[in-house]
Amino acid sequence: MARGLLVPLLTIDQLGSRSYVYRTRRRAPAVWWPAEVQVAASSAEAFRRVAGSASGSLVAVVPEAVVHVPGGQVEVAGTDGPDRISLRVSGEGGLVVVRRAFQGLLRAGTADHDLAILPVNLGLVGVVVPPGDHDVVVEVDSRPELVAAGVSCAVVLVLLVVLVFDARARVDARVRTRDPAL
């Protein structure tokens, strides 16, 4: 990216001789229903759209098309630490943006079904909600961690079995070399 890029909503902070970071001039709300959703074909295009946007959080830039009807309402119903946030959403359906860092371990859902999550404005969380009134929960999915723990336990078990059989084989080999009658 060129440092001289026109970025009305961003400031550039120098971190070192060759490093810098872009910061937003004003902070986005904790959650919001964007006035408009735009699709960007690449990260560079998304950056240009977000950085050059005069409307700030009114526009959401996403990597894929989303059916979105402006005018919905969203509010934070509660948080349960950094791994979980509850939302009350009402509207004709569309994208809700949560000011949290997008990561692959996140999942969202209502009491009835899971909802799609996608990155918004390059790094925030977007939740695609159906029409109507919903209580939505966005949380870190613990299933991958549980699977990893299960695989780790299985590997440790296999290593212990190999270690025991290897030790037995070594003991048997020593016994045979000491006693020629065996």
C-alpha positions in Angstrom: 0.0 0.0 0.0 1.2 3.5 -0.7 1.6 5.6 2.3 0.4 8.6 0.4 -3.0 7.1 -0.2 -5.9 9.4 0.5 -7.5 8.1 3.7 -10.1 10.5 5.1 -11.2 8.2 8.0 -7.7 6.8 8.8 -4.5 8.2 10.3 -1.1 6.7 9.8 1.1 6.2 12.8 4.8 5.5 12.3 6.0 2.5 14.3 9.6 2.4 13.2 11.8 3.2 10.3 9.8 1.0 7.9 6.7 0.2 9.8 3.4 2.0 10.2 -0.2 1.3 11.2 -3.5 2.7 10.0 -5.9 3.8 12.7 -9.5 4.9 12.4 -10.2 8.6 13.3 -13.4 7.7 15.0 -14.4 4.5 16.8 -17.2 2.4 15.4 -20.2 1.5 17.6 -20.1 -1.9 19.4 -22.7 -3.3 17.0 -24.6 -1.7 14.1 -26.8 -2.3 11.1 -25.1 -0.8 8.1 -27.0 1.5 5.8 -25.3 -0.1 2.8 -23.4 -3.3 2.1 -20.8 -3.3 -0.7 -18.9 -6.3 -2.2 -15.1 -6.0 -2.7 -13.3 -8.5 -5.1 -10.0 -8.2 -3.2 -8.5 -7.1 0.1 -6.8 -4.1 -1.7 -10.2 -3.0 -3.1 -11.8 -3.5 0.3 -9.1 -1.3 1.9 -9.6 1.5 -0.6 -13.3 1.4 -0.1 -13.1 1.4 3.7 -10.3 4.0 3.9 -12.0 6.3 1.4 -15.5 6.0 2.7 -16.9 9.4 3.9 -19.7 7.6 5.8 -17.6 5.5 8.2 -19.6 2.7 9.7 -22.7 3.3 7.5 -21.1 1.2 4.8 -20.0 -2.4 5.3 -17.5 -3.9 2.8 -17.7 -7.7 2.5 -16.0 -10.3 0.3 -19.3 -11.9 -0.9 -22.8 -10.7 -1.8 -25.3 -10.6 1.1 -29.0 -9.8 0.9 -29.4 -6.7 3.1 -32.4 -4.5 3.9 -31.3 -1.2 5.5 -33.1 0.0 8.6 -32.8 -2.9 11.0 -32.2 -2.5 14.7 -29.5 -4.2 16.8 -28.3 -3.8 20.4 -26.0 -5.6 22.7 -28.1 -7.8 25.1 -25.0 -8.8 27.1 -21.5 -10.0 27.0 -19.9 -13.0 28.7 -16.2 -12.1 28.4 -14.3 -11.7 25.3 -15.5 -15.0 23.8 -19.2 -14.4 23.7 -21.6 -11.5 23.0 -25.5 -11.6 22.9 -27.4 -9.4 20.5 -31.1 -8.5 20.1 -31.8 -8.0 16.4 -34.9 -6.9 14.5 -35.4 -6.1 10.9 -36.1 -7.3 7.4 -32.9 -9.4 7.3 -29.3 -8.5 6.4 -25.9 -7.9 7.9 -25.2 -7.0 11.5 -21.6 -5.8 12.2 -20.0 -6.5 15.5 -16.9 -4.5 16.5 -14.8 -7.6 17.3 -11.9 -9.0 15.3 -12.9 -11.6 12.7 -11.5 -15.1 13.2 -12.3 -18.5 11.9 -13.2 -19.9 15.4 -16.3 -17.6 15.7 -19.8 -18.9 15.2 -23.1 -17.2 15.5 -26.6 -18.5 15.9 -30.1 -18.2 17.3 -32.0 -20.7 19.4 -33.2 -22.4 16.1 -30.2 -22.4 13.8 -26.6 -21.3 12.9 -26.0 -18.0 11.1 -23.3 -17.2 8.5 -20.3 -15.1 9.7 -18.1 -13.2 7.3 -15.4 -10.5 7.6 -16.6 -6.9 7.3 -14.4 -3.9 6.5 -11.3 -6.2 6.4 -11.3 -7.3 10.1 -14.7 -7.0 11.9 -17.3 -9.6 12.4 -20.4 -9.7 10.2 -23.4 -11.9 11.0 -26.1 -12.5 8.3 -29.5 -12.5 10.1 -32.8 -13.6 8.7 -35.9 -11.3 8.8 -37.7 -10.9 12.1 -36.8 -10.5 15.7 -34.0 -12.7 17.0 -31.7 -13.2 20.0 -28.3 -13.8 18.4 -25.2 -15.2 20.2 -21.7 -14.7 18.7 -19.1 -16.9 20.4 -15.9 -18.7 20.0 -16.5 -22.2 18.8 -14.9 -24.7 21.2 -15.4 -27.8 18.9 -12.0 -27.4 17.1 -10.3 -27.2 20.5 -12.1 -30.3 21.7 -11.2 -32.2 18.6 -7.5 -31.1 19.0 -7.5 -32.2 22.6 -8.9 -35.6 21.6 -6.3 -36.0 18.9 -3.6 -35.0 21.3 -4.8 -37.6 23.8 -4.8 -40.3 21.1 -1.3 -39.4 20.1 -0.1 -39.6 23.7 -1.7 -43.0 24.1 -0.1 -44.3 20.9 3.3 -43.0 22.0 2.9 -44.7 25.4 2.0 -48.0 23.7 5.0 -47.8 21.5 7.2 -46.9 24.4 6.0 -49.9 26.5 6.4 -52.3 23.6 9.9 -50.9 22.8 10.9 -51.2 26.4 9.6 -54.8 26.5 11.5 -55.7 23.3 14.7 -54.3 24.8 14.3 -56.3 28.0 13.6 -59.5 26.0 16.7 -58.9 23.8 18.9 -58.5 26.9 17.5 -61.6 28.5 18.1 -63.6 25.3 21.7 -62.4 25.0 22.5 -63.3 28.7 20.9 -66.7 28.7 21.8 -68.8 25.6 19.2 -71.5 26.6 16.4 -69.0 25.7 
